[in-house]
Amino acid sequence: MARTTTSEAHRAGVRRYYDRNTWKFLLSGSQRAIHRELWGPGVTNRREAVHHAHALVLAELGPDDRRVLDLGCGVGTAALYLAARRPVEVVGVSISPDQIRRAERHAAAAAAGPGPGQVRFAVADFTALPSDLAGVDLAFAIESFVHADPAAAFFREAARVLRPGGTLVVIDDVLAGDASHPRLDDFRSGWHAPSVLSVAEAARLARVVGLELVESRDLSAMQRLSRPRDRLIHLAQPLLRLGRGRSMWADSMVGGDALQACHLGGVLEYRLLRFVRRADHG
Ligand SMILES: C[S@@+](CC[C@H](N)C(=O)[O-])C[C@H]1O[C@@H](n2cnc3c(N)ncnc32)[C@H](O)[C@@H]1O
């Protein structure tokens, strides 16, 4: 009888988490993105704040880059953002079939509008990417890397599909302080996030497979922590904790509160990590 590994069980959990909860994330978020707003330089409203992460990825595209891969693409918002602005072919992969159905619907609706690029979406696991993916110029992962199990497989697959000299951009939470902080486990379990690594650990794992960390940019100050809804969720913690282990949504709310505590306590940072695929690596 085939045995289910811990990683397979984890991925099944992540798939269920996003299949069941994506509609809720979209209701509470904005611009169909499932990541934090970033109030970077020049950002004046929520729409721009949501798209700021996409703009940071766009800025990493070289003038001749065509093949782009969104690792953990949600409902396709970043892919559509890039394709609307550049003549790129973006492939977006998510482990959640529900998200891919939504992404395809959004892409069909967007196809009527102007935009020089193309998008395509597929249900796939970024720790075991389809074998026909190759020659990618830019791969990126916005708030999806923390789900990787194991992180080494995420880097191995990114390195495999990137062309020599290609770029990997990861925008996510990284460990910056005490790894034994009491709220870190609430974040990890509530958000199905085993790969909360320090920058040094990420760099080490990536280097083994030929990805060199060339930039680590702290975006933490661009987050808005302790918004009214965050304070409300914080107040509801005693109630939410009662649902822990029984409701994925309660777990997620506890995890979100823990994430805030870890950022406020300096345990986590929100960073953009940029890696380049070494040309001399097998
Ligand atoms: C927080 S959401 C971010 C989605 C999107 N990047 C965005 O910013 O809107 C995390 C994403 O990672 C994807 N994901 C998690 N583990 C994955 C895996 N092993 N393979 C592919 N996608 C995965 C989820 O399905 C989801 O799309």
PDBQT file of the ligand as one rigid body, heavy atoms in Angstrom, charges set to zero:
ROOT
HETATM    1  C1  LIG A 301      -1.167  33.493   0.147  1.00  0.00    +0.000 C 
HETATM    2  S1  LIG A 301      -1.552  32.762  -1.418  1.00  0.00    +0.000 S 
HETATM    3  C2  LIG A 301      -0.787  33.940  -2.505  1.00  0.00    +0.000 C 
HETATM    4  C3  LIG A 301      -1.390  33.885  -3.868  1.00  0.00    +0.000 C 
HETATM    5  C4  LIG A 301      -0.843  34.906  -4.854  1.00  0.00    +0.000 C 
HETATM    6  N1  LIG A 301       0.599  34.819  -4.983  1.00  0.00    +0.000 N 
HETATM    7  C5  LIG A 301      -1.256  36.287  -4.437  1.00  0.00    +0.000 C 
HETATM    8  O1  LIG A 301      -0.381  36.996  -3.951  1.00  0.00    +0.000 OA
HETATM    9  O2  LIG A 301      -2.423  36.631  -4.603  1.00  0.00    +0.000 OA
HETATM   10  C6  LIG A 301      -0.436  31.365  -1.515  1.00  0.00    +0.000 C 
HETATM   11  C7  LIG A 301      -0.472  30.634  -2.836  1.00  0.00    +0.000 C 
HETATM   12  O3  LIG A 301       0.508  29.601  -2.840  1.00  0.00    +0.000 OA
HETATM   13  C8  LIG A 301      -0.060  28.454  -3.463  1.00  0.00    +0.000 C 
HETATM   14  N2  LIG A 301       0.677  27.248  -3.051  1.00  0.00    +0.000 N 
HETATM   15  C9  LIG A 301       0.958  26.818  -1.813  1.00  0.00    +0.000 A 
HETATM   16  N3  LIG A 301       1.665  25.664  -1.857  1.00  0.00    +0.000 NA
HETATM   17  C10 LIG A 301       1.822  25.365  -3.159  1.00  0.00    +0.000 A 
HETATM   18  C11 LIG A 301       2.472  24.295  -3.861  1.00  0.00    +0.000 A 
HETATM   19  N4  LIG A 301       3.100  23.306  -3.237  1.00  0.00    +0.000 N 
HETATM   20  N5  LIG A 301       2.446  24.340  -5.208  1.00  0.00    +0.000 NA
HETATM   21  C12 LIG A 301       1.818  25.325  -5.882  1.00  0.00    +0.000 A 
HETATM   22  N6  LIG A 301       1.186  26.357  -5.272  1.00  0.00    +0.000 NA
HETATM   23  C13 LIG A 301       1.186  26.377  -3.930  1.00  0.00    +0.000 A 
HETATM   24  C14 LIG A 301      -1.492  28.477  -3.004  1.00  0.00    +0.000 C 
HETATM   25  O4  LIG A 301      -2.305  27.628  -3.769  1.00  0.00    +0.000 OA
HETATM   26  C15 LIG A 301      -1.801  29.971  -3.182  1.00  0.00    +0.000 C 
HETATM   27  O5  LIG A 301      -2.096  30.231  -4.520  1.00  0.00    +0.000 OA
ENDROOT
TORSDOF 0
